[in-house]
Amino acid sequence: MDGYKLILRKLVLRDDRYIESLLAEERASAALSGLDERSRTLVRLGALIAMNAAPPSYMSAVDKALDVHLSYDEIVGTLIAALPVVGAARVVSSAPNLALALGYDVSEALETVEDGDYV
């Protein structure tokens, strides 16, 4: 049986031992994903956006993204890439969390904007 079929079966059947082993051994799950480190990091950021994660989750994900040399533009690009799938409301609610993780306080910046000159 092809490797991807076996993985799908185990996940569909919720093979708890398999899932626990993936969670316990990140290197093994990284290898099984077939994705390079940068791609995995972008996927994780997209997942945080999709689930409207708490701000601390973004902090660790952004730290990892910067460790694998993703640019700020690439990191913010995950919001744009997720938009058609998760919708505007989810992206808009995730944007401040991602911004804070990047060290940019959008709320503070908007307080200094004059007469709608926010672009």
N, C-alpha and C positions, 0 to 999 in steps of 0.2 A: 504494500500500500504506500502511496506517495506520502511524504512527510507532512505536507500541508493538510491532507485529508485526515491523517491521524490527529493532528493538532486540533482541527475543527471538531472532530468527534469528541475528543476529550473535553473541549470547552462547552460544546452543546450539551453533553451529559453531565456537565459540572463535576468533573473529576477533581474532587477537593485535594487529593494528594498531589495531583499534577499542578494544580493552581498554586498550592502552597509551596511546591518546589520552585515554581517560577518566581514567586514573590520572595522566597528566601535566597535564591541564587540569581541575582540580577544579571550577572555575566551570562548565565545559561539562557535566560529569557532574551537578553540582547542578541545573542547568537541565533536563537531560534526565530527572532523577528525578521532576520534577513535585511535589516535596515542599518545604515551606518549611524554613527553616534549623533551627527547633526540632524538627520532625518528623525530619529527616535525622539530627540529633544523637541523638535517642532511638533511632532505628533502629540507629545505630552502637553505642550502648551495649548494645542487645539483641544485636547480633552478637558483641560482646566476651563477653557472658555465655554465649552459645551455644557459642562456641569455647573457653571457659575461658582467656581471654587472660592474659598476664603482667601483673603489677601496673603496670609503666610505661605500658602501653597504656591502662589506666584513668585514669591521671593526665592524659594529654593529652585524652582524651574528656571527662572531668569539667571540665577547664579550658574546653573548647569549650562544654559545656553551661551552665556558669555565664556564659560570655560572651554566650550567647543568652538569658539570663535565665530559665533553667529553675531551679526551686526544688530544694532538697535532697530534698523529698518526691517531686517528679516524677522526679528522678534515681533515687532508691531504688525508686520505683514500677516502673522497668524490670525489676527483679528479680521483682516480683509478676506483671507482665505476661508475662514469659518463662517463668514456672514451669510452666504447663500444657503448654508446647511442649518445653522442654528438660529438665524434671524437677527434682525436689527436690535430687538430688545435685549437679547442675551449679549450681543457684542457691546452695546452701549453700557450695559451694567458691568461688563468685564473690563472695559477700557480703563477706568480709574485704578483698578487693582493692578493691572499690568503696568500702568504708568508709574504708580508708586514703587513697584518692584524695580523699575528702571531708574528710580531716583527723581522722578518728575511728578510734582504735585500739580495736577491740572486745575484743581479747585483754586489753589493759591494763585496760579498763573492767570486764571480767568478773572480774579478779583482786581487785577491791575489793568485789565483790558478796558479801553475807552470806546464808547459808542459802537458796540458791535464789531469792533475790529479784531475778531478772534481768529481769523484765518492767517 
